[in-house]
Amino acid sequence: MDLLQHLEELAVGVNRSEQEQEPTADDLIRWNSLFGYSSSETLNIIASLRANINVHRLSDEHWDMIKALKESEGYDRESYEHQLQLWSTNPSRPSRIQASSGTFSYIFKLGGPFADIGSLQHLVGVSSAEARVGYGDDGRAVFARVDGITKRVIEEWLESQSPPVTYRPTFIRLSQSPKDLSDVSSHPTIGIDSSLPQHRMRDLDQSFSPRQTEYPVWYFFYGTLTDPDTLQKCISISYLPNLIPALIKGGRLRSWRRKYKALVDGPADAEVDGYAYRVESSDHEDSLRFRETQAYEVVRCHISLNVEGVKEAIQGLTFRFRNPDELDVD
């Protein structure tokens, strides 16, 4: 997404937030029916969404195309935007309409009305798409890599066209650890309930690190990635990586499928020993996230390095297991 487009989306969010009225009784009934929220929960969630100008907003053009369909399913614009957010952050949450989770990544071959990334962004009004070039029996081809929300938007745009569009892309799901680091709070951080007020932004000068696209970035490893040979092969480098003894607090290790280590939230003073490594690029990080799959998620952590007996505290990232109910019994 270029800077101008990002600023335009922020302006749309601010403008809508200023125009929106207090939730009505119909809103409370709608949100209870769709999500099972109580009236107080609905009021708090709507207030939080309206205060967050970075939340995903549908363009006016896209909402106009799907408005009739979504209203027939019980949504208004704001509740459907919230549904998209739920699909992005909590794929296991039940909903009336099943859809692909935003935590998944997909690729599809560009074609039909989507001849290139530019036409995809223009026609559908999405920005979270990346181009990838591939080669096969038919020669060179361009693929788009999108998240689950963008996949849903593309499908709904195609369904809404009149006359119908015969082109139907085939989406291939990529199993990758989700990474969604907040700019306005410490969410997500191992061992911390980052929804609490003390973990949110208190003034405009405050920032939270690491940021979503910050590189190089330190990672804390606790399982098979602590083996230099394994890590070298994973990120495809020509040298053995420099792993530094380290520990983090706020987590604990459990077992998954009797063979994998799984980091979960633990008491604030609980320590986990492992190694830290400085990941140099998004390509290297992508390789790590594909290796860990969507069973894990990227979260922030406070790392204590041990460099030849000298302790150093840094901010970093690690992989947290997403579904503790699937873990082996201790």
C-alpha angles and dihedrals in degrees: 000000000000122000095253093053091047091051090049091053091049090050091052090051094049093046093050092046090055093049100045118104129218113287113272131218088261089055091052091050092047095050092046090052095046102038107012093242123156118235093260092048090051093050092049094046094047091048091051093048093050092049092053107079090182094065116117109269127191115235116244089245094053094046091050089055096051101027097102093047095047095044089053086057092052100261132124120197097271096046091048091052087052090050089054089051091052091051088051098050105027116029093173094060110110117239136173092250121045115223141160115280121246088227090073125078123217138189128206134172113256115240144119110039089351100071093154141356091271093058090045091054093044099046100040099029096232128134104182096090129111129197122233125184119218138173130219143144090306093051127241118007135175120226130193122222113207139165125245095266091052090048089055092048091051092050093049092048091053091047092051097055121112119229090034119257111234094201112102119178120219109229119208114199119228116207105225134151108257118242119193112155115183121232093203102046142019090261120170107027127150112255095004130105093222092186089076116103095243090063095054131088112283098185139004092259093061119098135181124222146250092035123215095260100026115136139215092036132175119241128195115219126193107166137040092332088071086076108092094213092051093048092046092055093044096057095031101234126155096228136055110266120243106243116190123205108250146153138209132204131222098047142082135201125242135171127260121196089347092281112058129071114231124196115214135169115285140169116312092250096044112118130210120195122215143110136290126220131183109234108210104199147013089252091059090045091050089054090053093047092050090050093052093044126202090302085086134043132208113249136171122257141174108245125202109203121205106206106180091321096317114115120219126180118216138164116247149142137260141174117265122193110247104206112044090176088071094057124108117265110264 
